[in-house]
Amino acid sequence: MRLRFSREEDLPAIVRIYNQAIRQGKKSQPVTAFREPLTVADRREWFERHGPSSYPIWVA
């Protein structure tokens, strides 16, 4: 397995994986801080605050 820092083109897949976790959670027992699916636009600012030198997002 190869690990690397995330890139802009990874954001749609990151959001897809996160939304899958949201859908699998139950209303009485959520698995994320969000209860409704997110869009790429919803997560863009969050993604831009992360980088190799500050809070990196790793992808495999």
SEBA-930955 format. One line per field, with one value per residue (C-alpha): residue number from 1; residue in three letters; y negated, x negated, z. Coordinates in steps of 0.001 Angstrom, whole numbers, always signed. Example, Ala and Ser with C-alpha at 12.3 -4.5 7.8 and 13.67 -1.06 7.14 Angstrom:
# SEBA-930955
num = [1;2]
residu = [ALA;SER]
north = [+4500;+1060]
east = [-12300;-13670]
up = [+7800;+7140]
END
This chain:
# SEBA-930955
num = [1;2;3;4;5;6;7;8;9;10;11;12;13;14;15;16;17;18;19;20;21;22;23;24;25;26;27;28;29;30;31;32;33;34;35;36;37;38;39;40;41;42;43;44;45;46;47;48;49;50;51;52;53;54;55;56;57;58;59;60]
residu = [MET;ARG;LEU;ARG;PHE;SER;ARG;GLU;GLU;ASP;LEU;PRO;ALA;ILE;VAL;ARG;ILE;TYR;ASN;GLN;ALA;ILE;ARG;GLN;GLY;LYS;LYS;SER;GLN;PRO;VAL;THR;ALA;PHE;ARG;GLU;PRO;LEU;THR;VAL;ALA;ASP;ARG;ARG;GLU;TRP;PHE;GLU;ARG;HIS;GLY;PRO;SER;SER;TYR;PRO;ILE;TRP;VAL;ALA]
north = [+0;-3480;-6466;-10036;-13486;-14156;-16231;-18305;-15462;-13200;-15372;-13777;-10300;-11578;-13048;-9815;-7735;-10181;-10155;-6370;-6555;-9098;-6783;-3781;-5598;-5604;-8726;-7566;-6568;-8720;-7774;-11281;-14831;-15271;-13595;-14599;-13838;-16533;-17855;-18517;-22231;-21734;-20252;-22435;-25015;-22221;-20516;-23738;-24206;-20915;-20262;-18590;-21187;-21625;-18832;-16618;-14353;-11056;-8799;-5218]
east = [+0;-1238;-437;-607;+699;+4144;+4601;+7514;+8685;+9034;+11719;+14741;+13657;+13006;+16528;+18016;+16331;+17426;+21012;+21006;+20153;+22947;+25469;+24336;+24802;+28118;+29950;+29632;+25989;+24281;+20755;+19710;+20379;+22664;+26039;+26767;+24598;+22143;+21168;+17705;+18508;+19378;+15933;+13756;+12844;+12056;+9866;+8009;+7067;+5121;+1832;-1554;-2685;+587;+2989;+2231;+4855;+3337;+4738;+3854]
up = [+0;-862;+1302;+64;+894;-528;-3647;-4921;-7159;-4089;-2491;-4254;-3080;+460;+553;-858;+1868;+4578;+3310;+3398;+7110;+7652;+5953;+7993;+11289;+13068;+14166;+17771;+17314;+14673;+13608;+12519;+13658;+10631;+10220;+6629;+3575;+2525;-879;-2230;-1971;+1726;+2398;+141;+2811;+5285;+2685;+1884;+5553;+5446;+3758;+4138;+6685;+8601;+9501;+6498;+4989;+3954;+1239;+464]
END
